[in-house]
């Protein structure tokens, strides 16, 4: 594993250099309009952020990551080496890497860099900037997900606990509204469930999946793809526990939502296949007889610096 880390992890500075490199000069100039080449750094940063958001929202992660790398480089130019916004840029890049297979080590590296920046930034007298502490919540959650991807479950849990604790303190202090807290809880509870499930502890994962589903329903809606994703993971935990009827029910619910979005035929068929596999695995004749047609469905401030340093 150590050898793998040495092969895959490169310095974050290498990515920054690559992001701002203009070699060969003629090639870059031929690809970019003159107006873009001479834009002030903050305008370029805003442009890169918008492009990254667009790619992420359409699940084009390979296209999003280079934009997120450029955001790190431009944020460093605009705000310096020790600003919380640079930490935020590293967190965003880490989250981008986590969306792609095989890049967990890079995600962990950028999360660690963000933690280093925030640890230096949040010093007495403590910053009164709520955004700094919201960034800290995202950092701990992202670090937890990175460790989860690396199957370092203890480290993952420790970071998720920090994210949950800090988000609760921010809510209690009135630094975030309840809707923001619910969104954070949805992500954190799902990650907790995945940590337990990854350790084959389905009994402990189950209530976290159920809580995550509840929070996603409130924050994203019960017709959202995020809701579908949690339904399917919840069904996986239920199958592991032998709760076949509940698992099939949740997979059917997810399938109905997918069909309601008028998906491509392949996506609808994949969704139907998940239900069919669950029905076969159940061993129940009544489930075996069910026909799943892909075209239709049957009936606090001082505490945060301690968290960063711990």
C-alpha positions in Angstrom: 0.0 0.0 0.0 2.8 2.4 0.9 4.5 1.7 -2.5 1.1 2.5 -4.2 0.9 5.8 -2.3 4.4 6.7 -3.5 3.5 5.9 -7.1 0.1 7.7 -7.1 0.5 10.7 -4.9 2.2 13.8 -6.4 2.7 17.1 -4.8 -0.2 19.5 -5.0 2.2 22.0 -6.4 2.7 19.9 -9.5 -0.9 20.2 -10.3 -0.9 23.9 -9.7 2.1 24.4 -12.0 0.4 22.3 -14.7 -2.8 24.4 -14.2 -1.1 27.7 -14.9 1.4 26.4 -17.4 1.3 28.2 -20.8 3.7 25.9 -22.7 3.7 25.7 -25.6 2.6 29.4 -25.7 1.4 29.4 -29.3 -0.9 26.5 -28.8 -2.6 28.0 -25.8 -3.1 31.3 -27.6 -4.6 29.6 -30.6 -7.2 27.9 -28.3 -8.2 30.8 -26.1 -9.7 34.1 -27.1 -7.6 37.2 -26.4 -10.3 38.4 -23.9 -9.8 35.3 -21.8 -6.0 35.5 -21.9 -6.0 39.0 -20.5 -8.7 38.6 -17.9 -7.9 39.5 -14.3 -7.2 36.4 -12.1 -10.4 36.8 -10.1 -12.5 36.8 -13.3 -10.7 33.7 -14.5 -11.3 32.1 -11.1 -15.0 32.8 -11.4 -15.1 31.4 -14.9 -13.3 28.2 -13.8 -15.6 27.8 -10.8 -18.7 28.1 -13.0 -17.4 25.6 -15.5 -16.5 23.2 -12.8 -20.0 23.5 -11.3 -21.5 22.9 -14.7 -19.4 19.7 -15.3 -20.1 18.4 -11.8 -23.9 18.9 -12.1 -23.9 16.9 -15.3 -21.6 14.2 -13.8 -18.7 15.0 -16.2 -16.1 14.4 -13.5 -13.1 14.0 -15.8 -13.8 17.4 -17.3 -14.5 19.0 -13.9 -11.2 18.0 -12.2 -8.9 20.1 -14.5 -11.2 23.1 -13.9 -11.0 22.5 -10.1 -7.2 22.2 -10.4 -7.1 25.6 -12.1 -9.4 27.0 -9.3 -6.7 26.0 -6.8 -4.0 27.7 -8.8 -6.0 30.9 -9.4 -7.3 31.0 -5.8 -3.7 30.9 -4.6 -2.8 33.8 -6.9 -5.9 35.8 -5.8 -5.8 35.1 -2.0 -2.3 33.8 -1.1 -1.1 30.7 0.5 -2.8 31.0 3.8 -6.3 32.0 3.1 -9.3 29.9 3.9 -10.5 30.2 0.3 -7.5 28.2 -0.8 -8.4 25.5 1.7 -11.9 25.5 0.2 -10.5 25.1 -3.3 -8.4 22.1 -2.1 -11.6 20.6 -0.5 -13.5 21.1 -3.8 -10.7 19.4 -5.7 -10.6 16.5 -3.3 -14.4 16.1 -3.7 -13.8 16.0 -7.5 -11.2 13.3 -7.2 -13.5 11.2 -5.0 -16.0 11.1 -7.9 -13.5 9.2 -10.0 -12.3 5.6 -9.3 -8.6 5.3 -8.4 -8.0 8.8 -7.1 -8.7 8.4 -3.4 -5.1 9.1 -2.5 -5.1 12.4 -4.4 -8.3 13.3 -2.6 -6.8 12.6 0.7 -3.7 14.6 -0.1 -5.8 17.7 -1.0 -8.0 17.3 2.1 -4.8 17.2 4.2 -3.5 20.4 2.5 -6.8 22.1 3.2 -6.6 21.1 6.9 -3.1 22.5 7.1 -4.2 25.8 5.6 -7.2 26.1 7.9 -5.2 25.1 11.0 -2.9 28.1 10.3 -5.8 30.4 9.4 -8.0 29.7 12.5 -5.8 31.1 15.2 -6.5 33.3 18.2 -8.3 35.6 18.0 -10.6 33.2 16.2 -12.0 34.2 12.9 -15.6 35.3 13.0 -16.2 34.3 9.4 -19.0 31.6 9.3 -17.8 30.5 5.9 -14.5 29.3 7.5 -16.3 27.0 9.8 -18.7 25.8 7.0 -15.6 25.0 5.0 -14.3 23.0 8.0 -17.4 20.9 8.0 -16.9 20.1 4.3 -13.2 19.4 5.0 -13.9 16.8 7.7 -16.6 15.2 5.7 -14.4 15.0 2.6 -11.5 13.6 4.7 -13.8 11.0 6.0 -14.9 10.0 2.5 -11.3 9.8 1.4 -10.4 7.5 4.2 -13.5 5.5 3.5 -12.4 5.0 -0.1 -9.1 3.8 1.2 -10.9 1.4 3.6 -9.4 3.2 6.6 -12.6 3.0 8.6 -11.4 4.2 12.0 -9.9 7.4 10.5 -13.1 7.8 8.4 -15.3 7.6 11.4 -13.2 10.1 13.4 -13.5 12.7 10.7 -17.2 12.2 10.2 -17.7 12.6 13.9 -15.9 16.0 13.7 -18.0 17.0 10.8 -21.2 16.1 12.6 -20.2 17.8 15.8 -19.1 21.1 14.1 -22.2 21.3 12.0 -24.4 20.8 15.1 -22.5 23.6 16.9 -23.0 25.9 13.9 -26.7 25.3 13.9 -27.0 25.8 17.7 -25.0 29.1 17.4 -27.2 30.3 14.5 -24.3 30.3 12.1 -26.2 28.1 9.6 -29.9 27.7 9.0 -31.7 24.4 9.5 -31.9 23.7 5.8 -28.1 23.9 5.5 -27.7 21.6 8.5 -30.2 19.1 7.0 -28.2 19.0 3.8 -25.0 18.4 5.7 -26.6 15.7 7.8 -27.8 13.9 4.7 -24.2 13.6 3.4 -22.7 12.8 6.8 -25.2 10.1 7.8 -24.8 8.5 4.4 -21.1 8.4 4.8 -21.4 6.9 8.3 -23.7 4.2 6.8 -21.1 3.4 4.2 -18.4 3.2 6.8 -20.3 0.5 8.7 -21.4 -1.3 5.5 -17.8 -1.4 4.3 -17.0 -3.3 7.5 -19.8 -5.7 7.0 -21.7 -4.2 9.9 -25.1 -3.9 8.1 -27.0 -3.8 11.4 -25.3 -0.6 12.4 -25.4 0.8 8.9 -29.1 0.4 8.6 -30.3 3.2 10.9 -27.8 5.6 9.3 -29.1 4.8 5.8 -32.6 5.4 7.1 -31.7 8.8 8.6 -29.8 9.7 5.4 -32.9 8.9 3.4 -35.1 11.1 5.6 -32.7 14.0 5.3 -32.3 13.6 1.5 -36.1 13.5 1.2 -36.3 16.9 2.9 -33.3 18.5 1.2 -33.5 17.1 -2.3 -37.0 15.6 -2.6 -38.2 12.1 -3.0 -38.1 12.2 -6.8 -34.4 13.1 -6.9 -31.5 11.0 -8.1 -29.9 11.4 -4.7 -33.0 9.8 -3.1 -32.7 6.9 -5.6 -29.1 6.4 -4.7 -29.8 6.2 -0.9 -32.8 3.9 -1.5 -30.5 1.4 -3.4 -27.8 1.5 -0.7 -30.4 1.0 2.0 -31.8 -2.0 0.1 -28.3 -3.4 0.0 -28.0 -3.3 3.8 -31.5 -4.8 4.1 -30.5 -7.7 1.8 -27.4 -8.3 3.9 -29.6 -8.6 6.9 -32.1 -10.9 5.2 -34.9 -8.3 5.0 -35.7 -9.3 1.4 -39.2 -7.8 1.3 -38.1 -4.4 2.5 -35.1 -4.4 0.1 -37.3 -5.3 -2.9 -39.8 -2.6 -1.9 -37.1 0.0 -1.8 -35.7 -1.1 -5.1 -39.1 -0.9 -6.7 -39.6 2.5 -5.3 -36.2 3.6 -6.8 -37.2 2.0 -10.1 -40.5 3.9 -10.2 -38.7 7.2 -9.6 -36.2 6.4 -12.4 -39.1 5.6 -14.8 -40.8 8.8 -13.9 -37.8 10.7 -15.2 -38.2 9.2 -18.7 -34.7 7.7 -18.7 -32.8 6.2 -21.7 -33.8 2.5 -22.3 -30.4 1.3 -21.0 -30.8 3.1 -17.6 -34.4 1.8 -17.2 -33.2 -1.7 -18.0 -30.4 -1.5 -15.5 -32.8 -0.3 -12.8 -35.2 -3.2 -13.6 -32.3 -5.6 -13.4 -31.5 -4.6 -9.8 -35.1 -5.4 -8.8 -35.0 -8.7 -10.7 -31.7 -9.8 -9.0 -33.1 -8.9 -5.6 -36.2 -11.0 -6.3 -34.2 -14.0 -7.4 -31.9 -13.6 -4.4 -34.8 -13.6 -2.0 -35.7 -17.2 -2.8 -39.4 -16.4 -2.5 -41.7 -17.8 -5.2 -43.9 -14.8 -5.1 -40.9 -12.6 -5.9 -39.7 -14.9 -8.6 -43.0 -14.6 -10.3 -43.0 -10.8 -10.4 -42.4 -9.5 -13.9 -40.3 -6.3 -13.9 -40.7 -4.5 -17.2 -38.1 -1.8 -17.7 -40.8 0.3 -19.5 -43.2 0.1 -16.6 -43.3 -0.7 -12.9 -45.6 -3.1 -11.0 -48.0 -2.1 -8.3 -18.7 26.4 17.8 -15.5 28.5 17.1 -12.9 27.5 19.7 -13.9 23.9 19.3 -13.2 23.9 15.6 -9.5 24.7 15.9 -9.3 21.8 18.4 -11.0 19.6 15.8 -8.6 20.6 13.1 -5.5 20.0 15.3 -6.8 16.6 16.7 
